[in-house]
C-alpha cells in the first residue's frame, strides 16, 4: 500500500461514464482506476458524457452532474450537460468518431466541474487519445495517456465513414509521445508504435495489459447452479461463453458463430455443447439451437460461473481482448483463435486450446473428451497461477508506476 504521505490526487479524464462496467474498455479503465485507489492514491474519474438513462432535459439545460462513490479513494463524476450529451448522441447516430471530443478539449471548451478537477489534481491521465490535453494553468502538470489499443487501426477496420478519420487519428497518436509525460501501453503493438515516435529517450511507455482484478470474479455459492437452471442446462451439458460488446470485430465473430452453430447443429447436440453469447454484442436475448444470446446484462460474472470454458472467436482488431483476462480470472479454460490471444503471454496448447475456422469442431472435441470438468478447472487454476503477474490489474499497475517518480 502507498503511504498517505506519498498519496497523489489522480484525475482520470474519460469521454464516457465508466462504472458500472459493461464493455472491455470500461473494464480496463475502471481496473486501472481501482488499482491506483487500492494503492492509497485519491482517484477521481471525470467522465464528460453519461449513458442514455442518465439524462433529463432539465438536467442537460442546468449542467447537471452525477457523482458515484465507487470504492474507498475512488469517485466518478459524470458531466450531464447539454453540449457533450447532445454531441455524443448526434455523432453516434451519424457514425462519426469522437473527433469532436478531442477538438473541444483542445480548445478548452470544458465543463466547470472539469476545470475544478484539473486544478486539484497532481497527475492527470487521459483515457484514450480522444481525450486531449486541456489548455490552462494545469497544462504544466504531469499528463499521462492510458492506451487501450491503436485507435487509428480500429478506424481503418471500421465503416467507410470511420475510415475517413483514420489518418487524422494516426497523426494524433504519433504526436501523443510529445504531448504527454508518458503513455501506458496495453500491448507490445501500441508500445512499439509510441516508442517509435518519441522525441527523447526519457519516456518508458510502461505496459498495463488488459488485466482484471481477480476479486471481482468471485461469486456466492449456488450461483452456477441457479444460472444453469435458468438457461435450461444440467450437469451433462457443456457451456462455452463468448462475452463481448457491440464492437465490430465481436459482431463479426458472432456472425461466424451463428453460421457454425447452424452448420454443426447435429454435432453440438450430440456432444451436448451450448454456446452462450453474453453482452451487447447481441442486440437481444434469443435461442437458436445450441446458440444462446443474452443481450446486455447487469453482471457478466455470474454467467462466467455458469460456464465451462471461455470462447474467443475474434480474428481482427487492435490491442488485446479483455475477455481473455476475464476468463482467466474466472478460472475458465480458454478456446481461442491465435489472434484472439494477442497481447497475452499464453501459449497453445499448454495454456489454451487453439483453433482457426472450421477446426473449432476439433477444439470442442478435445475439450469434451480430454479432461473432466473438474480437471479443466484445475488446468485453468494452474494457467492463472502461471500468468497472474501479467493478468492481475493490481500487479500490472503497481509494476507500471513503480519506475515513475510522479507517482511516488
N, C-alpha and C positions, 0 to 999 in steps of 0.2 A: 504494500500500500504506500502511496505517496504521502509524506507528512503534510500537515496543514500548512506549515511554513513554506513548503515548495508548491503548494496547490496553485494552479493557474485558473484564470477565468477564460474559458474557451468558448468561442462562438462558432457554431456550425451553421453556415448560411446555405439554405436549401431552397430550390424553386418550388417545392411541393411539400405538403404535410407528410411526415414520415410515420408517425405512430397513430393507430396500431399498424403493424407491418402487414402488407398484402403482397408485395412483389419482391423479387430478388434485390432490386435496387433499394427498397425500404430496409430489407434485412441487413444489407451491407452498411448503409449509412447509420441505421439505428444501432447496429452492433458496435461500430466504431465509437459512437457517442456514449453508449452504455459502458464500454470498456474503459474509456477515459474517466467517466464518472466513478467507476469502481476503484480506480486508482487514487481517488480523492480530489480530482480536479472538479471545479464547478463548471458544468457544461450547460450551455443554453443553445437550443436549436431555434433559429428564426426561420420559419417557413413562409415564403412570400405568397403562397396561394393554398387554399384548402381544398377539400373534396366537395362534391356536389351538394351533399346533405348539410354542409356547414353553413351555407349561405342563406341569408334572407335579404329582401330588398332594403329594409330599414338598416340592417347591419352593414350592407355594402355602402349605402349612402353616408352613414355616420363613421365609417372607418373602423368597424368593429374588429375585435381580435379574439382569438381563442387561446387559452393558456392551460396546458396539461402538465401536471407533475407526473413524470414517467417513473422515476425511481429516485432514491437519495442522490442528490447532487445533479440531477438531470431534469430539466424542464423543456417543454416545447411551446413556443409562442407562434401562432399562425395568424398571419395578416388576412383579414376577410374584407378588405376594402374594395371599392368599385373597380379601380383601374386594373389591378392584377387579376382579379376574378373574372372580369369580362374578357380581357385579352386571352387568358388561358382558355376560356370556353370557346371563343371565336376561332382561335388559331388551331385548336384541336379539331374543331368541326371542319376546317378547311385544310387539315393535314399539313400545317406549316410548323416546322420545328421551333424550338424556343429561342430563335434569334432575337425576338422582341424582348425577352427577359435579359439577355446579355446586353442589348442596347440600352434599356432603361437603367440598368445598374451602372454601366459605364458613364452614362450622363448624370448619375447621381439622383435620378428620379426614384426615390425610395420612400417607404412609409416612415413616419416619425418614430415608430417603435424600433425600426431597424437602426436608425441613427443613434438612438439611446443605447441599443445593444452594442453597436460598434464603439461608442465612446467608452463603455465599461469593460470591454474585452481586453485581455492581454494578448490573446492569439486568436486569429480568425482563420477558419477552414472553409473554403468554398467547396460545396458538394457538386462535383462535375464542372466541366469548363463552361457550361451555360451560365454559371454564376460568376460574373466578372468582378474584378476589384473595384470597389466604390470610391470615387474621389472624395477627399475631405481630410480633415486633420488626422483621421485614423489611418490614412494611407501609409504612414511611416511605421505602423505596427507590423508585426510578423504575420504575413498572409501565406497560407498553405492551400493546396488544392487536393481534394480526395478524388482520385480517378476510379471509375468502375470498369472502364474499357477505353478503347479509342472511339470516340463518338463519330469521327468522320468515317470510320469503317462501317459503322452501323448505318449511317446515312447513305453510304454508297450501296448498301444492300436493301435500302428501303424503297418506297414508292417513287415513281418518276418525279413527283413534286419534292420529296425529301432529298433525292439525289442531286437536285439543283443546288442544295446548300452544302454539299459535302466539301467542295473546295474551300468555301469560307470557313467551315469548321476545322479543316486541316490547318489553315493559317492560324486560327485561334489556338489550336493545340501546339503548333510549332512555336508560338510566342509564349506559351504558358511557362516554360522554364525561366524566361526573362522576367515575367510579371510576378511570379510567386517565389517566396523564400525557398520553398521546396515542394515536391509533389509526392503524395503517397500513391504509388502504383499498385494495381491489383494483380498484375501478371507480368511475366517477362516481356510480353509483347509491347505493352504500353511503357514499361520501364525503359526498354531499349529505345523506343521512339523518342521519349522525352530526353533521355540522356544524349541522344544524337543531336539534339537541338539546344543543348545547354551552352551558354556563352563562357562559363567558367567551370572549374573542377570542384567548386565549393559544395555543390548540391549532391545529395546522396540518393535521392529517389528511392526511399525505403519501400519495401514491399509490404502491403497489407492485403493478403489474399482474401477472397470472399469467404472467410471463415464464419463460424457461428458460435454462440455461447451454448455449450452442451447442457447447462442447467435449464435452458428454455425448452428442451426436448424430452423432459421427464413428464410422465403422465400418472394419474392416480390409478390404483388397482381397479380392474374391471373395464377400463376404457376400451381396450382391444375387443373384448367380448361384446360390449354394447354396440360399438360401431359396426363390427362384422354382422351382428344380428340385424341391424338396421339396413345393411347392404344385402341381406338375404344369403349370407355365406356361413359355412360351418368349417370345422377343422380339416375337412378333406379338400377344401378349396385353397388354391394358391392365388394371392392377390399381389399384383405388381402395380406400383403407384408412379404416376408421372405428374409432377407438380410444376405449374408454370403460369405466368401472366399472359396477357394478350399480346406479348412481344412477337413480332413477325416470325422469327425462327421457331418459336414454340408453336405458333399456329400452323406453320408448315409441317412441323414434326407431328402434330396431332392429325393432320390430314393423312400422313403416311401410316399412322397407327390405325386410323379408321379403315383404310384400304387393307391393311394387314389383317385386322380382326374379321373383315368380311371374307377375305380370300382364305383365311385359315380357321374359319369358324368350327369345322369338324375337329381339327387338331386341338384347338383350345378347349373345346367341350370335352374331348376325350381325356385330356390331362387335367381338366377342371382348373384351368387358368383364367383369371379375370384381370382386366387392365382398368385401373381406376385413374381417371384424368381429373386432377384436383386443381381448382382455382379458375381464374378468369380467362385462361387460355380457351376454355369452352364457355360460350355465352350463357348457357343454361343447363340445368340438370337433365340428364337423359339416360336411357339404357338401350343399347342395341347389341344383342348377343353378349359377347364377353366384354364389351366396352361400356364402361360406366363413367359418366361425367357428372360433376357436382356443380359446376359454375363457381362463382365466388363464394367462399365460406368464411365465417368469422375467425376460425382457427384451423391451421393445417396439421398441427402436431398430433391431435387425436387420430387423424387418418393415417399418419405415419405409423402409429402404434398398431393400427389395424392391418397394415400391410406386411407382406413377407419379403419384399425386395423393392428397391428403388430403380426406376427405369428412366434413362436419359437418351431419347432418340434424336437429339438435336444434331444437325450437321452443318450449321453455319452460324455466324455471329462474331462477336469480339469479346475480349476479356475472358472470363471464366463463368461457369454456371453455378450460382449459389445453391441450386437444388442439390448438387452433388454433396456439398458440405452439410446440408440439412440431412440428407440420407445418412451420412456418416455419423452425425451427432445422434440421430435416432437409432443408431445401431442396425441399419438395414444393409444387407448385401446389395451390391450395385450391378446392374446390367446396363451397359452403355456403349454408344458408338465411341471410337477412339477420339473423334473431335470433341465429343461431349466431356472428355476428361482433361481438356487443355487447361493450363493454369493450375493443375494439381500435381502432386508427387506420386500419384497412384499409377501402378503398372499392372498390365494384364500378363498372365492370368492370376498372379498371386493376390492381387488386391481387388480385382473386379472381373466380371465376365464381359468380354468384348464381342461386338457384333457389327456387321455392316449390311444394310439392305435385308435381303431375304434370309441371311444367316441368323436372324433373330429366332427363327424356328430352332436352330441348333442350340443357341444360347439358352432358350427356355427348356429344351430337353435336358441339357446339362444341369440347369438349376433344379429341375424337378427330380432328376434321377441320382445325382451325385452325392447329395447330402440330405439329411433330415432337416426339418425346420429348426430344431434345436442346434444342430451342427452349423447351419448357416448363421444363426445368431452368434454362436461362438466365433465363427470366422469374422463376422462384422465387428465384434468387440476387439478382436486381435488387430484388424485393419485400423480401427480407431486408435488403439494404443500405439501402433507403429507410427501413425501420421498425425497424432493430435497436435504436435508442435506447429504444424502447418495448416491446421484446421480450426483450432480454438481461437476465436477472435480476441479473447483477452490476452493470450500469449503473443499473438501476432502484433497487436497494438503495442504491447509492452516492448517487444523487440524493436519495433519500428521507431518509437520515440526515444529509446534509450540513448542513441548517439546524438540526439538533437538538443543542444543547450537551451533552446527556448522553452522546452517542456520540463526542465529540471528546476 
